[in-house]
Amino acid sequence: AVVSTQSGHYGRGAKESVTVDDILKLGRITDDYLCPITANAYKIDFTKFKIRDMESGGVLFEIAKPEGASEMSLSSDPNAGRYVRYEFPPEFLKLKQIGATVEFTIGDKPVNSFRMVERHYFKDQVIKSFDFDFGFCMPSSLNTCEHIYDLPALSQELMREMVQNPFQTKSDSFYFVDGKLIMHNKADYAYNAGM
């Protein structure tokens, strides 16, 4: 798998307080970020990420932030690190279940009720919505969590379309603490790697 980052921008017309219910009603990918990068008052920083096939145990993707690097030292762009581009082979679409392991640090404030809602779309139609609870995270801590994704069964026609239309599959990942949106990341996907 190949990954690259691209910046986006925070939308001026964004709602002041976005709720989980608002997110679950979204019918298409958001045009902009729904919160500024400064909303992350808890200084949550994702440092490692790995995706594995639950059936075979094989690692499909893995990335780690270089030691000592911070968001600001990686780029002068205030939205750096909020957008990821994935490239997977077509076989990825046939997987039934994947495990996504994330390692992250917490700043000097305790984090109660840390939750992620992730929405996946193809050509502005919802394919799948995931909702994971990280629970409580202690201040100044390093945390590792694996979430298991049960992937939707896709028709042969839809898989073919997704392979033939790279980067038309997109996702929004929304992170909440105590019901308040503190982070919003985006990704897009191609399923034609190695073709």
Disulfide bonds with the S-S distance in Angstrom:
none
